[in-house]
């Protein structure tokens, strides 16, 4: 059960954490000292680059497990 949580949690966290902080910046819950335009730009950048980085992590995670599966079963 713990291994399953780790395997599924890493890709979810790779997308979820930047998503949370990006939306928190856009909503104004984070970066209260920043100018609103800068905070909104930072929120968008965190969301976009967080999604790209999360996609890369998910693809890499999937690739690693495909290689492990191929090594065990093929």
N, C-alpha and C positions, 0 to 999 in steps of 0.2 A: 504494500500500500504506500509506504514512504517513497519507494523508488518510482512508482507511478506518479505521485505528486510532484516529485522533482522533475521527471521527464516532461510532464505536461505544464508544470509551473514556470520553467525557464522561458519557453517561447511566449507564454501568456504575459509574464512580467516584462519581457522585452518590448512588448507593445503597450501594455497597460500602464507602466510607470511613466513613460513620456506622455502618454495620453492624459493621465491625471494631472501632471504638472503643466502641460500645455493648456488644458482647459482651466486650471486654476489661475494661470496667468491671464487668460482671456477674461475670466470672470472677475479678476481683481482680488482674489483671495491670496495670491502670492505676488511679490514685487510691488508692495504698496508704495514704496518710495520712488518707484520709476514713473517717468512721464507716461500717461496713458497710451500715447501712440507707440512709444518704444516698448511698453509692456505688451501691447497687442501684437506688434511685429515679432517680439520674442516668443509669444505664445504660438503664433502660426509657425515660426521656424522650429520650435520644439516639437510641435505636432507633426510637421512634414518630415523633418529629419529623424524624429523618433520612429515614425512609421517605416521609413526606409531602413533604418538600423534594425528595427524589429523584424522586418521582412528578411533581411540578410541573416539574422540570427536564426529565424525559423527555417530558412532554406538550408543553412549549414547544419542545423540540428537534424533535419530530415535526411540530409545527405549522409551524415555520420551513422544514423541508425539504419539506413539502407545498406551501407557498407558492412556494418556489423551483422545484419540479417544475411547478406550474401555470403559472408565468411562462415557463418554457422550452418546455413541450410543448403548452400550450393557446393 
